[in-house]
Amino acid sequence: MQLHIADFIQPLELKGQTLVLALSGGLDSRVLLHLLASQQKNIGFKLRAVHVHHGLSPNAEKWAEFCRTICNEIDIPIDVIYVKVPLDSGLGIEAAARNSRYKALIENSGQDQIVLAHHQDDQAETLLLQLLRGAGAKGLAAMAAIDQKRRLLRPLLDVLRHQLEAYATAHDLAWIEDESNEDEHYDRNFCRHQILPVLTQRFPAVSQNLARSASHLAEASALLDELASLDARTIAHHQIDVAALSQLSDARARNLLRWWLAQQEQPLPNTNRLQEMLHQLLSAKSDAALKVAVDAQNDIWLRRYQGMAYIQKNAEALPIAMIWQGEAELVLPDGSRLLFERKSGAGLAAERLGINKLRVSHRVGGERFKPDWARPTRTLKHLLQEAHIPPWQREHLPLIYWDETLAIVPGIGVACELQAREDEPGLVVSLHS
């Protein structure tokens, strides 16, 4: 087992980095704590633990204290994070608790790697549950051993639970038992205690085989993402060209739309909902004010404008009244960000003009702007229309003023008399959703 962990971690080149172990105190994470603690000096990483306290069990405080004790005994730093699981989210208590746990782990790990103790039996259960829910390839791929996007590591996915029990017994390790693991009201426990034992009687290697299938499906899902990214080279970026999308086969168009929504960090709709979104995009009249809910609860919509599909977030335009005083980034009231970058020969000639602060405001109407010496001053409304910026984006657009002069309009330009000259230090401002 020690060799297995070393073989998993060494190729990742984590020397000098910190691994954050999600420590519940149960068998799986208790064994992983022992394994990682034994390897940290050999491999050269630092180890700390995080215990997420859900407060769902009357024993929750005892579990937190147990985790503190075992970490203190081997001199491993530990943080206990208290979270409140929303019981009315509509997700069910299992999914809500899982989401709260991941959110707490990611928010409290910084740029460190998070290590989770999921094992091969967990992987088999996850695939079985996803099959019963009718999931697609991405859902059936189950859990990844290395999730680079979320910085998650699962070094025990090739290890069976009975192997962990044998290791814990051999090393005289104590662990806690969560009483909810016996409650077959929860889908995962029902699969664990009722379905998998029956399958194992007939197919002894069922857990290994289901985990292998999950690996094959993960490869298939990755290939679908690769295909979507190839299609996106000419069709999509932050927007999708609807005419080009219509030239793809139905399955390929759905695949691209699903991938694009994921790139926009939006929840993935089910197959029927995805097909309906695609149908509306492709069949609506060109002048129709298309607005389809992606996540209505969080005010996120699929829109179409001049043949392009967009994601609209936060439909209500919030007032903006901020001052920039040299920061690299300003977070606007709707969650979008203004980034400020020093660049030679581009942007605002802030240094030459002695500008050390700028005012950021919302549109009020009637603004006039001249970003091009060769063209006359025009209304900002006309410039935004000419730049094909959708109406709902115009409502959210921040305007950047130097004193009372409109200096920068993101996506449009810099007032021509304030522009940095060639090879002169400049300040480039960009808007990111």
DOZA-18105 format. One record per residue (C-alpha): residue in three letters; x, y, z. Coordinates in pm, 1 decimal, padded with zeros to 6 digits. Example, Ala and Ser with C-alpha at 12.3 -4.5 7.8 and 13.67 -1.06 7.14 Angstrom:
<nodes>
  res        px        py        pz
  Ala   01230.0  -00450.0   00780.0
  Ser   01367.0  -00106.0   00714.0
</nodes>
This chain:
<nodes>
  res        px        py        pz
  Met   00000.0   00000.0   00000.0
  Gln   00285.7   00238.4   00078.8
  Leu   00438.9   00163.2  -00260.2
  His   00103.2   00226.2  -00428.5
  Ile   00078.7   00574.9  -00275.2
  Ala   00440.7   00655.6  -00364.4
  Asp   00386.8   00542.9  -00724.6
  Phe   00077.0   00763.5  -00748.9
  Ile   00228.1   01078.7  -00598.6
  Gln   00588.4   01081.6  -00721.4
  Pro   00508.9   01145.4  -01092.6
  Leu   00300.3   01449.5  -00992.1
  Glu   00616.2   01636.5  -00880.4
  Leu   00461.4   01772.8  -00560.8
  Lys   00788.5   01835.2  -00377.2
  Gly   00752.9   02147.1  -00162.7
  Gln   00375.4   02162.4  -00219.1
  Thr   00102.6   02110.0   00040.2
  Leu  -00146.6   01824.6   00022.0
  Val  -00475.9   01888.6   00198.6
  Leu  -00638.4   01563.7   00312.9
  Ala  -01016.6   01555.8   00349.1
  Leu  -01032.3   01372.1   00681.8
  Ser  -01371.4   01241.5   00792.4
  Gly  -01223.1   01002.8   01048.7
  Gly  -01376.9   00699.1   00877.3
  Leu  -01177.4   00397.4   00764.9
  Asp  -01083.3   00530.4   00420.1
  Ser  -00947.0   00871.3   00518.0
  Arg  -00792.3   00728.0   00837.7
  Val  -00583.2   00487.2   00630.0
  Leu  -00494.6   00758.9   00379.1
  Leu  -00379.1   00987.3   00662.8
  His  -00143.8   00714.0   00783.8
  Leu  -00013.2   00648.3   00431.6
  Leu   00047.2   01013.4   00345.9
  Ala   00206.1   01091.8   00682.0
  Ser   00448.5   00804.1   00621.9
  Gln   00540.9   00933.8   00276.1
  Gln   00566.4   01310.3   00320.3
  Lys   00934.9   01313.8   00417.7
  Asn   01033.8   01065.7   00146.5
  Ile   00856.1   01256.1  -00131.7
  Gly   00898.7   01604.6   00011.6
  Phe   00543.0   01736.1   00029.1
  Lys   00373.9   01899.1   00327.4
  Leu   00055.4   01749.8   00468.6
  Arg  -00236.7   01908.2   00648.5
  Ala  -00589.4   01785.0   00712.9
  Val  -00934.3   01942.6   00689.4
  His  -01236.3   01796.2   00867.1
  Val  -01573.0   01925.9   00744.8
  His  -01823.9   01939.0   01029.9
  His  -02174.6   01908.3   00879.7
  Gly  -02358.3   01895.7   01210.4
  Leu  -02598.0   01635.7   01067.1
  Ser  -02519.1   01369.6   01328.8
  Pro  -02541.3   01391.4   01707.7
  Asn  -02187.4   01248.2   01702.4
  Ala  -02046.3   01519.1   01473.8
  Glu  -01850.8   01695.8   01750.1
  Lys  -01700.8   01364.7   01868.7
  Trp  -01582.7   01293.2   01514.5
  Ala  -01419.3   01635.1   01489.1
  Glu  -01240.7   01577.7   01819.9
  Phe  -01126.9   01232.7   01705.3
  Cys  -00974.0   01386.1   01392.2
  Arg  -00798.3   01653.1   01596.5
  Thr  -00656.1   01387.5   01828.8
  Ile  -00515.1   01154.7   01562.1
  Cys  -00360.1   01449.6   01373.7
  Asn  -00204.0   01593.6   01689.4
  Glu  -00053.5   01253.9   01770.8
  Ile   00148.8   01256.3   01447.6
  Asp   00201.0   01633.7   01432.9
  Ile  -00019.0   01699.6   01126.4
  Pro  -00194.4   02040.5   01120.9
  Ile  -00572.4   02015.9   01101.9
  Asp  -00855.6   02262.6   01043.8
  Val  -01214.9   02186.1   01138.0
  Ile  -01454.3   02367.7   00904.6
  Tyr  -01815.2   02409.7   01017.8
  Val  -02073.9   02416.6   00738.7
  Lys  -02450.6   02436.0   00728.3
  Val  -02605.1   02193.1   00480.0
  Pro  -02914.7   02340.9   00308.0
  Leu  -03193.7   02089.9   00359.2
  Asp  -03434.0   02263.1   00117.7
  Ser  -03207.1   02283.0  -00189.3
  Gly  -03403.2   02020.0  -00379.0
  Leu  -03087.7   01812.0  -00424.8
  Gly  -03148.9   01569.0  -00140.9
  Ile  -02941.5   01553.2   00174.4
  Glu  -02666.7   01333.8   00022.6
  Ala  -02597.8   01567.3  -00269.5
  Ala  -02638.2   01882.6  -00058.5
  Ala  -02389.7   01754.8   00201.0
  Arg  -02145.1   01653.6  -00072.5
  Asn  -02167.8   01995.9  -00238.9
  Ser  -02114.6   02171.4   00095.1
  Arg  -01815.6   01950.2   00167.9
  Tyr  -01646.3   02011.5  -00167.3
  Lys  -01713.0   02385.2  -00145.5
  Ala  -01557.1   02402.3   00201.9
  Leu  -01253.9   02197.7   00094.6
  Ile  -01186.4   02399.2  -00219.1
  Glu  -01235.9   02736.0  -00049.3
  Asn  -00999.2   02641.5   00234.8
  Ser  -00722.3   02485.6   00026.7
  Gly  -00596.7   02785.9  -00172.1
  Gln  -00380.0   02655.5  -00455.8
  Asp  -00291.0   02335.6  -00270.5
  Gln  -00384.3   01985.6  -00389.8
  Ile  -00684.0   01825.6  -00215.7
  Val  -00654.2   01453.3  -00146.8
  Leu  -00969.7   01242.3  -00117.9
  Ala  -00994.8   00884.3   00010.0
  His  -01242.7   00743.4  -00242.1
  His  -01163.7   00379.1  -00321.0
  Gln  -01261.1   00124.8  -00587.0
  Asp  -01586.0   00021.5  -00417.9
  Asp  -01688.6   00389.3  -00405.8
  Gln  -01617.1   00414.5  -00777.6
  Ala  -01830.5   00107.4  -00851.5
  Glu  -02118.7   00246.2  -00642.5
  Thr  -02094.3   00582.0  -00818.2
  Leu  -02110.9   00423.7  -01164.1
  Leu  -02406.2   00205.8  -01062.8
  Leu  -02595.7   00506.8  -00923.3
  Gln  -02526.2   00709.6  -01236.8
  Leu  -02649.7   00424.7  -01456.1
  Leu  -02972.6   00410.1  -01255.8
  Arg  -03013.2   00786.2  -01303.8
  Gly  -02966.0   00760.4  -01680.7
  Ala  -02646.0   00967.0  -01688.1
  Gly  -02444.9   01028.9  -02004.2
  Ala  -02077.3   00959.0  -02067.8
  Lys  -01954.1   01238.9  -01843.1
  Gly  -02163.4   01122.5  -01548.9
  Leu  -02074.4   00758.3  -01607.4
  Ala  -01704.9   00846.5  -01605.0
  Ala  -01761.3   00869.5  -01227.3
  Met  -01463.0   01002.7  -01029.8
  Ala  -01124.1   01093.6  -01176.6
  Ala  -00803.4   00989.3  -01001.3
  Ile  -00661.3   01330.1  -01093.8
  Asp  -00904.6   01620.2  -01135.6
  Gln  -00676.5   01902.7  -01247.2
  Lys  -00946.3   02168.2  -01272.6
  Arg  -01050.7   02134.8  -00908.6
  Arg  -00702.5   02020.7  -00787.8
  Leu  -00842.3   01690.4  -00653.5
  Leu  -00635.0   01374.0  -00609.8
  Arg  -00780.0   01028.7  -00541.1
  Pro  -00487.4   00788.9  -00491.6
  Leu  -00699.8   00496.5  -00362.6
  Leu  -00930.9   00444.5  -00661.6
  Asp  -00751.7   00118.7  -00744.7
  Val  -00780.8  -00012.2  -00386.4
  Leu  -01072.3  -00217.7  -00252.9
  Arg  -01233.1  -00147.8   00083.7
  His  -01133.6  -00487.2   00226.9
  Gln  -00770.5  -00402.1   00147.4
  Leu  -00804.7  -00081.4   00349.1
  Glu  -00954.8  -00277.0   00638.1
  Ala  -00662.4  -00521.1   00627.7
  Tyr  -00413.5  -00232.8   00628.9
  Ala  -00588.9  -00060.8   00920.7
  Thr  -00591.5  -00383.4   01121.6
  Ala  -00225.0  -00456.2   01048.6
  His  -00125.0  -00107.8   01167.9
  Asp  -00364.4  -00101.9   01464.1
  Leu  -00549.4   00206.0   01335.8
  Ala  -00871.4   00322.6   01499.1
  Trp  -01147.2   00489.9   01298.3
  Ile  -01503.2   00607.3   01343.1
  Glu  -01821.8   00457.3   01198.1
  Asp  -02084.3   00699.0   01069.8
  Glu  -02420.7   00553.9   01172.3
  Ser  -02582.5   00703.7   00860.6
  Asn  -02380.6   00458.2   00647.9
  Glu  -02627.6   00187.4   00756.7
  Asp  -02937.6   00386.2   00661.1
  Glu  -03065.1   00230.0   00338.3
  His  -03298.8   00523.0   00284.7
  Tyr  -02998.5   00679.3   00110.6
  Asp  -02944.0   00555.2  -00244.9
  Arg  -02572.2   00490.0  -00205.1
  Asn  -02623.9   00281.5   00108.4
  Phe  -02899.3   00081.8  -00062.9
  Cys  -02662.5   00001.1  -00349.3
  Arg  -02381.8  -00081.2  -00106.0
  His  -02581.6  -00310.8   00122.1
  Gln  -02846.3  -00458.3  -00107.9
  Ile  -02744.4  -00448.4  -00474.7
  Leu  -02366.2  -00492.0  -00484.1
  Pro  -02356.5  -00792.0  -00244.3
  Val  -02602.1  -00977.6  -00471.2
  Leu  -02399.3  -00889.3  -00781.5
  Thr  -02078.0  -00992.7  -00607.0
  Gln  -02218.1  -01340.2  -00534.8
  Arg  -02263.4  -01396.6  -00907.2
  Phe  -01976.6  -01176.3  -01033.6
  Pro  -01698.0  -01172.0  -00769.4
  Ala  -01499.6  -00902.7  -00953.9
  Val  -01797.3  -00668.6  -00997.2
  Ser  -01635.8  -00370.6  -00819.8
  Gln  -01316.0  -00396.8  -01026.3
  Asn  -01512.5  -00440.1  -01349.2
  Leu  -01746.2  -00146.9  -01282.3
  Ala  -01447.9   00072.5  -01195.2
  Arg  -01279.3  -00037.4  -01519.5
  Ser  -01592.8   00055.7  -01714.2
  Ala  -01589.1   00397.0  -01547.4
  Ser  -01231.6   00439.6  -01671.5
  His  -01334.2   00349.9  -02027.7
  Leu  -01624.7   00593.4  -02010.0
  Ala  -01393.8   00865.6  -01879.6
  Glu  -01181.4   00815.1  -02191.2
  Ala  -01490.7   00834.6  -02411.8
  Ser  -01601.0   01153.2  -02233.5
  Ala  -01256.7   01305.9  -02286.2
  Leu  -01277.1   01225.9  -02658.7
  Leu  -01619.9   01392.4  -02679.2
  Asp  -01472.9   01701.7  -02511.9
  Glu  -01183.7   01693.8  -02758.2
  Leu  -01426.8   01678.1  -03050.1
  Ala  -01624.4   01969.7  -02905.0
  Ser  -01309.2   02178.0  -02864.0
  Leu  -01222.6   02111.9  -03231.5
  Asp  -01572.0   02221.5  -03337.4
  Ala  -01541.1   02526.1  -03113.0
  Arg  -01239.4   02655.8  -03305.8
  Thr  -01466.1   02791.2  -03576.6
  Ile  -01802.4   02797.7  -03401.4
  Ala  -01769.2   02897.9  -03036.8
  His  -01575.3   03100.3  -02785.1
  His  -01772.8   03303.3  -02535.8
  Gln  -02047.9   03293.4  -02799.5
  Ile  -02168.3   03028.8  -03045.0
  Asp  -02228.4   03096.6  -03414.7
  Val  -02580.9   02958.1  -03454.9
  Ala  -02558.0   02918.5  -03834.7
  Ala  -02238.0   02713.8  -03801.9
  Leu  -02393.3   02511.8  -03519.4
  Ser  -02682.6   02421.3  -03748.6
  Gln  -02440.3   02257.5  -03994.6
  Leu  -02337.9   01994.2  -03740.3
  Ser  -02519.9   01666.0  -03690.9
  Asp  -02777.2   01669.9  -03412.9
  Ala  -02560.0   01462.3  -03177.9
  Arg  -02250.7   01670.5  -03251.4
  Ala  -02440.3   01997.6  -03199.8
  Arg  -02570.9   01874.5  -02863.5
  Asn  -02219.2   01770.0  -02768.5
  Leu  -02081.9   02114.3  -02852.5
  Leu  -02363.8   02294.4  -02668.4
  Arg  -02311.9   02075.2  -02361.3
  Trp  -01934.4   02138.0  -02369.9
  Trp  -01983.9   02512.8  -02419.0
  Leu  -02215.9   02535.3  -02118.6
  Ala  -01954.8   02351.4  -01909.6
  Gln  -01686.8   02595.0  -02028.0
  Gln  -01913.9   02877.2  -01909.3
  Glu  -01931.7   02695.9  -01571.4
  Gln  -02304.2   02638.8  -01604.7
  Pro  -02500.4   02338.7  -01471.1
  Leu  -02544.2   02072.4  -01738.2
  Pro  -02907.8   02019.6  -01842.9
  Asn  -03057.6   01675.9  -01893.5
  Thr  -03092.0   01536.3  -02247.2
  Asn  -03447.3   01660.1  -02303.4
  Arg  -03365.5   02007.8  -02176.7
  Leu  -03049.8   02025.0  -02388.0
  Gln  -03243.1   01919.6  -02700.0
  Glu  -03505.3   02186.9  -02630.9
  Met  -03236.1   02455.2  -02591.2
  Leu  -03077.2   02348.4  -02920.1
  His  -03414.8   02343.8  -03096.9
  Gln  -03498.3   02695.8  -02982.1
  Leu  -03156.5   02827.4  -03082.9
  Leu  -03183.6   02683.6  -03432.7
  Ser  -03553.9   02736.7  -03506.6
  Ala  -03637.7   03075.8  -03354.8
  Lys  -03689.6   03361.7  -03601.0
  Ser  -03381.6   03576.3  -03655.2
  Asp  -03541.6   03879.0  -03489.0
  Ala  -03690.7   03683.7  -03196.7
  Ala  -03588.3   03793.4  -02846.4
  Leu  -03481.2   03443.6  -02744.4
  Lys  -03438.4   03392.6  -02370.0
  Val  -03415.5   03034.4  -02240.5
  Ala  -03350.5   02948.9  -01875.4
  Val  -03019.1   02777.8  -01804.7
  Asp  -03041.9   02826.7  -01429.8
  Ala  -03340.9   03048.5  -01358.3
  Gln  -03287.8   03025.7  -00982.5
  Asn  -02952.2   03202.2  -01024.2
  Asp  -03074.0   03432.8  -01305.0
  Ile  -02872.3   03271.2  -01587.0
  Trp  -03014.0   03258.7  -01940.0
  Leu  -02933.6   03146.1  -02292.7
  Arg  -02980.5   03437.7  -02534.8
  Arg  -02941.1   03491.9  -02908.2
  Tyr  -02843.9   03814.0  -03087.1
  Gln  -02746.2   03871.7  -03450.1
  Gly  -02689.9   03502.9  -03512.8
  Met  -02480.3   03439.4  -03200.6
  Ala  -02575.4   03254.8  -02880.5
  Tyr  -02469.3   03400.8  -02545.0
  Ile  -02494.0   03323.0  -02176.0
  Gln  -02652.8   03608.4  -01983.3
  Lys  -02585.5   03626.0  -01610.8
  Asn  -02758.3   03854.1  -01362.4
  Ala  -03031.9   04004.3  -01576.6
  Glu  -03078.7   04300.6  -01342.4
  Ala  -02831.2   04579.4  -01412.4
  Leu  -02682.5   04691.5  -01080.4
  Pro  -02557.1   05047.3  -01023.2
  Ile  -02178.4   05093.4  -01025.5
  Ala  -01990.9   05357.6  -00824.4
  Met  -01628.1   05259.1  -00765.7
  Ile  -01282.5   05416.4  -00763.0
  Trp  -00974.1   05249.5  -00911.8
  Gln  -00652.2   05340.8  -00730.3
  Gly  -00394.2   05108.7  -00883.3
  Glu  -00543.1   04764.0  -00815.8
  Ala  -00485.8   04485.3  -01066.7
  Glu  -00854.1   04392.3  -01047.1
  Leu  -01189.5   04539.6  -00949.2
  Val  -01487.9   04311.5  -00884.0
  Leu  -01809.2   04478.0  -01001.8
  Pro  -02146.8   04445.7  -00824.5
  Asp  -02271.6   04182.1  -01072.9
  Gly  -01963.9   03963.5  -01013.3
  Ser  -01782.5   04052.2  -01337.0
  Arg  -01426.1   04182.0  -01313.5
  Leu  -01225.6   04471.0  -01456.5
  Leu  -00861.1   04376.0  -01507.7
  Phe  -00594.3   04647.2  -01526.1
  Glu  -00269.3   04562.0  -01704.2
  Arg   00037.6   04776.6  -01768.5
  Lys   00140.2   04744.4  -02132.6
  Ser   00370.4   04945.4  -02356.5
  Gly   00210.6   05131.6  -02646.2
  Ala  -00147.7   05038.0  -02567.4
  Gly  -00439.1   05156.9  -02362.4
  Leu  -00459.1   05471.7  -02150.5
  Ala  -00156.6   05700.9  -02118.9
  Ala  -00199.7   05708.8  -01742.2
  Glu   00166.4   05780.5  -01663.8
  Arg   00203.9   06073.4  -01905.3
  Leu  -00125.4   06224.0  -01788.4
  Gly  -00043.9   06170.2  -01421.2
  Ile  -00355.6   05958.2  -01367.9
  Asn  -00349.0   05774.0  -01033.8
  Lys  -00718.4   05704.5  -00995.4
  Leu  -01018.1   05644.9  -01217.3
  Arg  -01391.1   05645.5  -01154.7
  Val  -01598.0   05345.7  -01262.9
  Ser  -01966.4   05406.7  -01322.5
  His  -02271.4   05261.1  -01497.6
  Arg  -02436.7   05400.4  -01808.4
  Val  -02697.7   05669.9  -01764.6
  Gly  -02767.6   05735.2  -02134.0
  Gly  -02660.8   06010.2  -02371.9
  Glu  -02283.1   05946.1  -02336.8
  Arg  -02066.4   06045.7  -02632.6
  Phe  -01726.8   05896.4  -02713.1
  Lys  -01444.4   05928.8  -02966.8
  Pro  -01203.9   05630.5  -02966.4
  Asp  -01079.1   05691.8  -03323.6
  Trp  -00901.1   06009.1  -03443.7
  Ala  -01025.1   05946.2  -03799.0
  Arg  -01391.7   05940.0  -03706.1
  Pro  -01620.7   06195.2  -03539.5
  Thr  -01747.3   06183.1  -03184.0
  Arg  -02056.9   05964.0  -03169.7
  Thr  -02309.7   05849.2  -02915.8
  Leu  -02200.7   05552.3  -02710.8
  Lys  -02527.6   05380.3  -02803.4
  His  -02431.3   05396.0  -03171.9
  Leu  -02080.0   05266.4  -03103.5
  Leu  -02213.8   04971.1  -02901.7
  Gln  -02460.2   04882.2  -03177.1
  Glu  -02182.0   04904.6  -03436.0
  Ala  -01966.1   04671.2  -03225.2
  His  -02253.2   04414.3  -03220.2
  Ile  -02266.2   04413.1  -02840.0
  Pro  -02597.4   04257.3  -02727.3
  Pro  -02846.7   04492.8  -02560.3
  Trp  -02837.6   04309.9  -02224.7
  Gln  -02456.4   04341.2  -02213.5
  Arg  -02476.1   04713.4  -02283.1
  Glu  -02693.2   04756.4  -01974.0
  His  -02418.4   04605.2  -01755.5
  Leu  -02125.2   04780.0  -01922.8
  Pro  -01897.9   04970.9  -01680.3
  Leu  -01769.0   05307.2  -01799.1
  Ile  -01432.5   05437.3  -01681.6
  Tyr  -01385.6   05810.4  -01625.8
  Trp  -01084.2   06033.8  -01567.1
  Asp  -01234.8   06317.2  -01370.9
  Glu  -01541.6   06398.9  -01584.3
  Thr  -01396.4   06267.0  -01909.9
  Leu  -01515.4   05929.6  -02038.5
  Ala  -01175.0   05764.9  -02079.1
  Ile  -01235.0   05395.1  -02144.9
  Val  -01526.5   05184.4  -02264.4
  Pro  -01433.1   04813.5  -02236.4
  Gly  -01468.4   04642.1  -02573.3
  Ile  -01485.3   04976.5  -02757.0
  Gly  -01159.6   05156.1  -02680.0
  Val  -00986.6   05451.6  -02517.4
  Ala  -01069.9   05816.7  -02579.5
  Cys  -00833.1   05909.3  -02862.3
  Glu  -00677.1   06210.0  -02686.1
  Leu  -00591.4   05989.6  -02385.1
  Gln  -00436.3   05697.3  -02572.6
  Ala  -00080.2   05583.4  -02503.1
  Arg   00162.0   05651.3  -02785.7
  Glu   00383.3   05387.4  -02944.9
  Asp   00640.0   05257.9  -02689.9
  Glu   00480.4   05473.5  -02416.0
  Pro   00365.4   05303.9  -02091.8
  Gly  -00006.3   05234.6  -02108.9
  Leu  -00287.5   05096.3  -01896.1
  Val  -00507.1   04834.8  -02063.9
  Val  -00846.4   04764.6  -01905.5
  Ser  -01050.4   04456.8  -01994.3
  Leu  -01387.4   04326.8  -01872.9
  His  -01432.4   03961.2  -01779.2
  Ser  -01760.4   03792.3  -01685.9
</nodes>
